[in-house]
Amino acid sequence: MQTITVEINDAVALKTLQSLAQKHFIRIVEQTDIDSPALPGTPLSVAQFKAWIENAEHSPTISLKEARSRWQSKKKQLTK
């Protein structure tokens, strides 16, 4: 199982997701406790922003070739 956060701006897209939930392919979680600077929410202070950047600089990276390879395998999995 994997969890993703999606912001939906279209009624048709929401109905599609609700249809998938009715078929038990996905589960829609109404309340999440995700607090990420990448998502809409309260603004970061300068100190929090600097800490976020420093954390990103020290996080492990992968090559572009590896990222593309991972995406291709996930893409194939999602299309099935």
N, C-alpha and C positions, 0 to 999 in steps of 0.2 A: 504494500500500500504506500502511496505517495500523497502528500498533501500539497496543494497549490492554492495561492490566493489570487483571485480574479476580480477585477472591478468591471461590472457589466453596465454598459451605457445604452443597450438596445433591448427593447421588449421581446423581439423575436429570438435573440440569443438567450435571454432568460427563459423563455418558454422551451427552447431546445434543451437547456440544462435541466429544467424541471421534468421534461420528458425522460431524460436519461436517469434521473433520480427515481422516477416511478418504475422504471424497468430494473432498478437496483444495480445499474452500472456504475453510478457514482452516488456519493452522499453529500448533501449540501449542509454545511455547518454554518449556522446563523451567527454565532458569537465566536470570535477568535481573540486570542490574547497575543497576537503578533504585533510587536513593536519594532518596526524597521524604518530607518531613515529613507528607504527607497519607496515607501508607501505614503499616501496622504495621511496627514495627521498634524500633531503639534510641531512647530518649528524647533530645530535644534539650537542650543546655545553654541557660542563659538567654541567653548571647551569640549562640548560633546561632538561637534563637527570635527575638531582636530583629533580627538580620540578615534572617531570613526575612520578618518583618513589614515591614521597611523596603523590601525588594525588592518585595514585593506592593504597597506604597503607591506605588512609583515605576513600576510596570509599566503599560503602556497598557491602557485599559479600552474597552469597547464599551457602547452603550446597551442597555437591556433589550429594546427593540424589535428591534435588530439581532441580539441573541442568540436571541430567539424565531424570527426569520426564518431564521437559520442552522440552528437545531434543526429547524424544519419541513422545510427542504430535505434535511437528513441523514435525518430520519425517513422521508421519501418514498423516499429512496435505499435505506435499509435494508429497507423493506417490499417493495421490488421484488426 
